[in-house]
């Protein structure tokens, strides 16, 4: 089954969960309500007509002037049918999203990166430890409102060489 048909099947099976289906340059993106994300993702993997058995990518996006502020994008691949499907969900600041790491093990590190970089938390994540930043790091570097100058960038750069 191709990704366009997959989007239509999702709309039939989960009419309350599918907020929209878009096509851009031959790629299908299905926007799903966050509260139904885990149910939809499980269906996409386990349904034999779809077989989206691989999570290729998961990424966070920040739109500070929009409500809800964040979007999480998942790129799925069906090895059986050799097609891709993008699933997006919108997340309000402070809201925890269900982890899909029990469905696809690849989500483990991707969700951890999103949590560190954007501050989006994932419910039932098996290992929410930091992977990129130190535990004492303050802030979320990929948010649009993150101060990229940092606390000491107003000071002139000094090099200290030990003799």
FENFEN-V818787 format. One record per residue. SS is DSSP state (H for helix, E for strand, L for the rest). PHI is phi in radians with two decimals (none if undefined). OMEGA is omega as a letter, one per 30 degrees, with the letter a starting at -180 (none if undefined). Layout:
BEGIN
<<SS:PHI:OMEGA> <SS:PHI:OMEGA>>
END
This chain:
BEGIN
<<L:none:a> <L:-1.39:a> <H:-1.19:l> <H:-1.13:l> <H:-1.14:l> <H:-1.10:l> <H:-1.08:l> <H:-1.15:l> <H:-1.13:l> <H:-1.09:l> <H:-1.10:l> <H:-1.22:a> <H:-1.31:a> <L:-2.24:a> <L:-1.08:a> <L:-1.41:a> <L:-1.69:a> <E:-1.49:a> <E:-1.54:l> <E:3.12:l> <E:-2.28:a> <E:-2.20:l> <E:-2.16:l> <E:-2.48:a> <L:0.93:l> <L:1.40:l> <E:-1.83:a> <E:-1.75:l> <E:-2.15:l> <E:-1.94:l> <E:-1.62:a> <E:-2.09:l> <L:-1.08:a> <H:-1.02:a> <H:-1.16:a> <H:-1.89:a> <H:-1.00:a> <H:-1.08:l> <H:-1.13:l> <H:-1.16:a> <H:-1.12:l> <H:-1.07:l> <H:-1.06:a> <H:-1.08:l> <H:-1.39:a> <H:-1.49:a> <L:-1.23:a> <L:-1.18:l> <L:-1.33:a> <L:-1.92:l> <L:0.93:l> <L:-1.38:a> <L:-1.65:a> <E:-2.38:l> <E:-1.62:a> <E:-1.40:a> <E:-2.75:l> <E:-2.52:a> <E:-2.53:l> <E:-1.72:l> <E:-2.34:a> <E:-2.04:l> <L:-2.19:a> <L:-1.08:a> <L:-1.61:a> <L:-1.97:l> <L:-2.19:g> <L:-1.28:a> <L:-1.23:a> <E:-1.87:l> <E:-2.24:l> <E:-1.97:a> <E:-2.03:l> <E:-2.02:l> <E:-1.88:a> <E:-1.85:l> <E:-2.35:l> <E:-1.79:l> <L:-1.17:a> <L:-1.13:a> <L:-1.83:l> <L:0.90:l> <E:-2.46:a> <E:-2.06:l> <E:-2.51:l> <E:-1.75:l> <E:-2.01:l> <E:-2.10:l> <E:-2.45:a> <E:-1.77:a> <E:-2.27:l> <L:-1.36:l> <L:-1.07:a> <L:1.54:l> <L:-1.60:l> <L:-1.63:a> <E:-1.75:l> <E:-1.12:l> <L:-1.28:l> <L:-1.80:a> <L:-1.19:l> <L:-1.31:l> <L:-1.55:l> <L:-2.21:a> <L:-1.07:a> <L:-1.08:a> <H:-1.20:a> <H:-0.90:a> <H:-1.28:a> <H:-1.12:l> <H:-1.19:l> <H:-1.12:l> <H:-1.12:l> <H:-1.09:l> <H:-1.10:a> <H:-1.21:a> <H:-1.45:a> <H:-2.07:a> <L:1.44:l> <L:-1.51:a> <L:-1.72:a> <E:-2.11:l> <E:-1.23:l> <L:1.10:l> <L:-1.29:a> <L:-1.25:a> <L:-2.70:a> <L:-1.40:l> <L:-1.27:l> <L:-1.17:l> <L:-2.15:a> <L:-1.98:a> <L:-1.94:l> <L:-1.25:a> <L:-1.10:a> <L:-1.61:a> <L:-1.16:a> <L:-1.93:l> <L:1.92:a> <L:-2.27:a> <L:-1.07:a> <L:-1.67:l> <L:-1.27:a> <L:-1.14:a> <L:-1.68:l> <L:-1.26:a> <L:-1.34:a> <L:-1.29:l> <L:-1.23:a> <L:1.34:a> <L:-1.27:a> <L:-2.06:a> <L:-1.34:l> <L:-1.37:a> <L:-1.45:l> <L:-1.14:a> <L:-1.26:l> <L:-2.19:l> <L:-1.91:l> <L:-1.94:l> <L:-1.94:l> <L:-1.36:l> <L:-1.62:none>>
END
